[in-house]
Amino acid sequence: MSQINSVLGPIQAEDLGFTLMHEHVMVCASGLLQSYPDLMGPNREQRAIASLKKAKAAGIDTMVDATTFDLGRSPELLKTVSAASGVNLINVTGWWLDVPRFMWGVGADQMAREFIRDIQEGFRGTDVKAGMLKCAADADGVTAPLETMARAVARAHLETGLPIMVHSYPTGQVGRRQIKIFKEEGVDLTKVKIDHSNDTTDTEYLSWLLDQGVYLGLDRYPGRHVSPNMRTNTLKALMDKGFTDRLCPSHDCICLHIHNELPDGSIPADHDFTKANPDQYLYMQRHVIPQLLEMGASDADIKTLFVHNPRRFLSGNS
């Protein structure tokens, strides 16, 4: 079987087990953890370890941590949390949405070389190597700086073979433009996963994406704007259309985030994302999977969604 870079070193694809394909241990601004760590609340490592230990005890073996440099990636934190919890963590290289003005002139080939180093040599100053690529666009569409990053990710993919996860905005059907860019760059679309796809219930658009060959990440649970029930209805509708083998449900959960000050000046014990999803990485196990089974999905379907699909996608055997 193929080897995949985890934060603790290469692992065999067959050892991934039950996998959540879009999660975060921590999200913040780049460098914030080093400069202003107390904004992230107390006992950071211990809280993250405890949360992932609960996930491991519930049968979750692996998570893709989708935290790029501009989302505050901390390779050493991920190593510590993975080693202590027993959960395999696969981190990404690439770029999210925050391209600072002083980088607007950077070229796609320049960034591709940087991303390739993250994969082949490791994130600077560490031995942690990226196991997946990521690019993004949102409500503003694929802006010029984000197009540069998308093309850089595509070129790094062609050099390394690593699959690509894509932050997209389904309400605006931004995936159409992102796919066009990948086609122009010569990317095999079966190596691409379009994420946040359950932010819409438009199964016609989602079916069009799947018809291009991509995987879909249905990874905003419990999420906002679209109810959890409707998200699962969309997932099941796509399964009923015959797309079960290219769907990857997940949460986009954030364990560690800034604890925003309350109007009275106090600092809450939990950050806003935890308040919105107290189940954290277990929402899928406690709510979504039981609902899918009630709707007629089989145990084999569940294994396809959470074991077989991640294994095939991450190993490049799509």
BALUMFI-243747 format. One record per residue (C-alpha): x, y, z. Coordinates in steps of 0.001 Angstrom, whole numbers, plus 500000, padded with zeros to 6 digits. Each point is the difference from the previous one (the first is absolute). Example, Ala and Ser with C-alpha at 12.3 -4.5 7.8 and 13.67 -1.06 7.14 Angstrom:
BEGIN
512300495500507800 501370503440499340 
//
This chain:
BEGIN
500000500000500000 501030503617499516 501660501992502752 498497503291501205 501791502730501934 498571500395503500 501379502503502507 501833497117501724 501414498571496770 498786497835497116 497140497581500562 498533497337497762 496676500818498363 498580496742501322 500638501252503558 497915503179499702 496843498388501345 496957502163500683 500955503413498601 498578503520500255 501190501896496937 499711503656501064 500656501019503610 502211502413501943 501851499620503280 500586503765500109 499132503014497854 501416503494500507 502090502562498149 503475498921498919 502439500569502873 497307500825502527 500590496901502126 503648500945500384 499436503711500671 496677500117501894 499289496439501161 497685500962502857 497403501155497478 499485496312499259 498866499259503546 501634497993502788 501421496470499894 500089499921496232 501877496787499392 498131498148502731 496621501076498637 500865498912496478 501411496678501173 496902499308502096 497711500766497068 501885497706497614 500197497238502611 496188500040500139 499942499739496220 502436497075500044 497952498206502656 496932500364497767 501771498327497092 501467502953498094 503477499010498863 501109502809497677 499237503651499318 501142502285497216 500977503265501675 499185502647497371 501998502774501672 502257501875497592 502677502582500849 497513502879499834 497664498132502359 502720499778502644 501455496564499310 502134498705502895 501763496752498997 501491499457503444 496588500326501670 498585497457497572 502849497581500739 499422500296503731 496239499538499739 500234497080497582 502593498143502074 498068500450503246 496540499196498602 500775497157497609 498123501709497149 501889500190496698 500127503620498810 500688500868496371 500821503668499485 499742502026496793 502101502463498098 498635502637497671 498026503110500839 496613501023501374 498407503425499357 502362502436501739 502558501015497382 501610503195501378 500443502962497689 503794499750499991 499707496504498462 497762500985497089 502956500050497626 501219496508500904 499743497608497074 498393496566499751 503307498272499295 501582501704503023 497258498781502336 499955496548498424 503697499619500883 499240500956503616 497112497528500230 502139497240498496 502641500600502681 497294499646502668 499204496594498530 503462498674499255 502107501599502750 497488501073502651 498653503251501364 502954502286500693 501827499203503210 498153496704500492 499955496461498656 496232500121499449 499073499470496351 496710500963498391 497720497160498923 497561501994497867 499705503279498082 497369502696500523 498747503108498235 496943502183500506 497510502521498699 496822501311501569 497166502474499441 502219502433498067 500839497263497519 503464499058498811 501817503291500426 503350500559498294 502091499108503092 497886496903500636 500348498941496377 503778500182500421 499755497723503025 497668497587498199 502384499720497065 502933499567502387 498173497177501766 499185498395496644 503652500136498950 501178498615503332 497482497186499572 501348499167496547 503531499851501438 499208497960503130 496775498116499281 498375501185503237 496214500471499844 498359503413500300 497292501201502376 498159503146498935 498205502500502229 497097501040497802 496801502059500119 497166497875498621 497354502706500344 501826501940497281 501017496830498101 503626501093500299 501054496409499400 499341500459496278 502830502524499744 502295497989502253 499509496904497877 500700502014496846 503346501085501468 500915496411500881 499113498846496487 502198502745498532 502859498809502217 499575496357498968 498795498678503364 498242496622500103 496703501014501628 499681496671501800 502818501325502217 497924503062501047 497509500333502867 497638502993499998 499239500793503636 497150501710501867 497645498575497393 497204499532502532 499730503772500394 497426499619497209 497063497671499388 500334500475496226 500555496372499018 499949500935496301 503154502094500441 501600497406502275 499224497265497480 501662502097497297 503138500212502141 499992496251500537 499501499421496288 503350501751499446 501660497217501988 500706501804503292 499258498856503522 497759502157502204 500719500961503587 496683500339501863 501764501390503008 498075502746501732 498270498317502963 498007501231501784 500742503193498037 498106503214499453 497386501191497480 499143496423498946 498599497790502766 501763496742500947 496899498082498927 500053501564496533 503725499344499704 499405496318500635 497055499982497592 502347501370497319 502609497365500817 497428497198499757 498559501426496759 503463499850498418 500457496457501288 496684499040498421 501226501467496702 502865497504500037 502820502227501275 500692498259503327 503546499103498956 501067503657499610 498512501661503091 501987500908503138 497914501245502953 501786501908502766 499495502919502407 502507502809499373 500220499975503795 502442502353501734 501272498842503372 502167503018500892 498964503529499023 500056503531501432 497909500488503141 498266503293499255 499432502389502878 496379500350501141 498246503390500380 500614499922503741 503741499614499431 500187496355501049 501571497246497914 497791496937499409 501238496496500727 499044498858496495 500432501721496651 497092500606497636 500603496950497802 499838497636502988 496779501634501154 498501499404496566 501131496350499959 500558498588503497 500300496504498470 503091501169498093 501458497078497976 497273497629501242 497037501746498362 500266497629497053 499910496918502222 497239501250502257 497664501592497471 500807499668496296 500777496298499731 496913498951502014 497857502241497781 501505498509496834 499279496484501265 496416500986500801 499691501337496445 500981496650498539 503785500174499683 501793496729500737 502975499285502220 501932499399496781 499048503501498809 501349501499503237 503268498118499570 500261501274496430 499492503628501105 502456499952502877 502540497258499216 500146499080496319 499526503470498462 502661501732502134 502420497121499423 499570500085496220 500169503799499804 503006500489502278 501959497160498412 499326501281496475 498178496798499033 496792501745498978 
//
